[in-house]
């Protein structure tokens, strides 16, 4: 499974090897507490503990326990496993297309219900807001570079 860069190590946080991690804008709403591992530079680590602070995450990693070790990771990129990140972000800002590659609209939000999640789509060219259930099995293709998502939607769902 591939890794997605979501931020960087801003600086060491304490003498115990904690890191102050900043997330890039696109991923700023990711809840790091839902992840068990991350990659800093080209090293993989298991997360031992973390705390959210206004615009930072204070991260403790299992095999990192000295300030010198943390200092060596300063300004290094922080990555998470791609599939896990996609499930967290739900492609916010991506264009949603149907299986024929017709543009339905832009994903502007996600509503989380007890049993499922709906993507909130601002349709194009006739502007209206629709909800589309996020069903992994409906996802045909994701293009991270061009920022679009193709889904095999049930007939008429994009017409609601």
C-alpha positions as CSV (number, residue, x, y, z in Angstrom):
1,X,0.0,0.0,0.0
2,X,1.4,3.4,-0.9
3,X,1.9,6.4,1.5
4,X,0.4,9.9,1.1
5,X,2.2,12.9,2.4
6,X,-0.1,14.8,4.7
7,X,2.3,17.1,6.6
8,X,5.7,17.6,8.0
9,X,7.6,17.6,11.3
10,X,7.8,21.2,12.4
11,X,10.1,20.7,15.3
12,X,10.9,18.5,18.3
13,X,8.5,19.1,21.1
14,X,10.2,17.8,24.3
15,X,13.2,16.1,25.6
16,X,11.4,12.7,25.3
17,X,11.5,12.6,21.5
18,X,8.0,14.0,20.8
19,X,7.4,15.7,17.5
20,X,5.3,18.8,16.7
21,X,3.6,17.8,13.4
22,X,1.8,20.2,11.1
23,X,-0.7,19.0,8.5
24,X,-0.9,20.6,5.0
25,X,-4.1,22.5,4.1
26,X,-5.8,19.7,2.2
27,X,-5.4,17.3,5.1
28,X,-5.8,19.7,8.1
29,X,-9.1,18.0,9.2
30,X,-7.6,14.5,9.4
31,X,-8.0,13.0,12.9
32,X,-4.5,11.4,13.5
33,X,-5.9,9.5,16.5
34,X,-7.6,7.1,14.0
35,X,-4.2,5.9,12.7
36,X,-1.8,3.5,14.3
37,X,1.3,4.2,12.2
38,X,2.9,6.9,10.1
39,X,6.0,7.5,8.0
40,X,8.5,10.3,8.7
41,X,10.8,10.8,5.8
42,X,11.5,7.2,4.8
43,X,11.1,5.6,8.3
44,X,8.0,3.9,9.4
45,X,6.8,4.3,13.0
46,X,4.0,3.1,15.2
47,X,2.2,5.9,17.0
48,X,2.5,5.6,20.8
49,X,0.5,8.7,21.8
50,X,-0.7,12.0,20.4
51,X,-2.4,15.2,21.4
52,X,-4.2,17.7,19.2
53,X,-3.3,21.3,19.8
54,X,-4.8,24.2,17.8
55,X,-2.8,23.8,14.6
56,X,-0.4,21.1,15.6
57,X,-0.3,17.4,16.6
58,X,2.1,16.4,19.4
59,X,3.1,12.9,18.4
60,X,5.0,10.3,20.4
61,X,6.4,7.4,18.4
62,X,7.3,3.9,19.8
63,X,11.0,3.8,19.0
64,X,11.7,7.6,19.3
65,X,12.5,8.7,22.8
66,X,15.3,11.3,22.6
67,X,15.4,14.9,21.6
68,X,18.4,14.1,19.3
69,X,16.3,11.5,17.5
70,X,13.4,13.9,17.1
71,X,15.8,16.7,15.9
72,X,17.0,14.4,13.1
73,X,13.4,14.3,11.8
74,X,12.9,18.1,11.8
75,X,11.3,19.3,8.5
76,X,10.8,15.7,7.3
77,X,7.6,14.9,5.5
78,X,4.9,12.9,7.4
79,X,2.9,10.4,5.4
80,X,0.0,8.1,6.1
81,X,-1.2,5.0,4.2
82,X,-3.1,6.2,1.1
83,X,-6.2,4.1,1.6
84,X,-6.6,5.2,5.2
85,X,-6.1,8.8,4.2
86,X,-8.7,8.6,1.5
87,X,-11.2,7.2,3.9
88,X,-10.6,10.1,6.2
89,X,-10.7,12.9,3.6
90,X,-13.4,11.5,1.4
91,X,-11.9,13.4,-1.5
92,X,-13.0,16.9,-0.4
93,X,-12.5,19.3,-3.2
94,X,-12.4,16.5,-5.8
95,X,-14.7,16.5,-8.9
96,X,-17.2,13.6,-8.8
97,X,-17.8,11.9,-12.2
98,X,-20.1,9.1,-13.2
99,X,-18.8,5.9,-14.9
100,X,-19.1,7.5,-18.3
101,X,-16.8,10.3,-17.1
102,X,-19.6,12.9,-17.0
103,X,-19.0,15.6,-14.4
104,X,-21.6,15.5,-11.6
105,X,-20.0,18.2,-9.4
106,X,-17.5,19.0,-6.7
107,X,-17.4,17.2,-3.3
108,X,-17.8,20.1,-0.8
109,X,-18.5,18.2,2.5
110,X,-19.3,14.9,4.1
111,X,-22.1,14.1,6.5
112,X,-21.5,11.3,8.8
113,X,-24.6,9.2,10.0
114,X,-24.5,6.3,12.4
115,X,-24.5,3.7,9.7
116,X,-22.9,5.5,6.7
117,X,-21.4,8.7,5.2
118,X,-22.8,10.8,2.4
119,X,-20.7,13.0,0.1
120,X,-22.2,16.5,-0.3
121,X,-21.9,17.4,-4.0
122,X,-22.3,20.9,-5.5
123,X,-23.6,20.0,-9.0
124,X,-22.3,21.5,-12.3
125,X,-23.4,23.2,-14.5
126,X,-26.8,23.6,-12.9
127,X,-25.9,24.4,-9.3
128,X,-27.7,22.5,-6.6
129,X,-26.6,20.5,-3.6
130,X,-27.1,16.7,-3.6
131,X,-26.1,13.9,-1.2
132,X,-24.4,10.8,-2.5
133,X,-23.8,7.8,-0.2
134,X,-20.1,7.0,0.0
135,X,-20.0,3.3,-0.8
136,X,-16.4,1.9,-1.4
137,X,-17.7,-0.7,-3.9
138,X,-19.1,2.2,-6.1
139,X,-15.6,3.8,-6.5
140,X,-14.3,3.0,-9.9
141,X,-11.2,5.2,-10.0
142,X,-9.4,7.9,-8.0
143,X,-7.0,10.3,-9.7
144,X,-5.1,12.1,-7.0
145,X,-3.2,14.3,-9.5
146,X,-6.1,15.6,-11.4
147,X,-8.4,15.5,-8.3
148,X,-11.3,13.5,-9.5
149,X,-13.3,10.5,-8.3
150,X,-15.3,8.2,-10.6
151,X,-18.2,6.3,-9.1
152,X,-20.6,3.8,-10.5
153,X,-23.7,5.4,-9.1
154,X,-27.1,3.7,-9.3
155,X,-29.2,5.1,-12.1
156,X,-30.9,8.3,-11.2
157,X,-29.0,8.9,-8.0
158,X,-27.2,11.9,-9.5
159,X,-30.6,13.4,-10.6
160,X,-32.0,13.8,-7.1
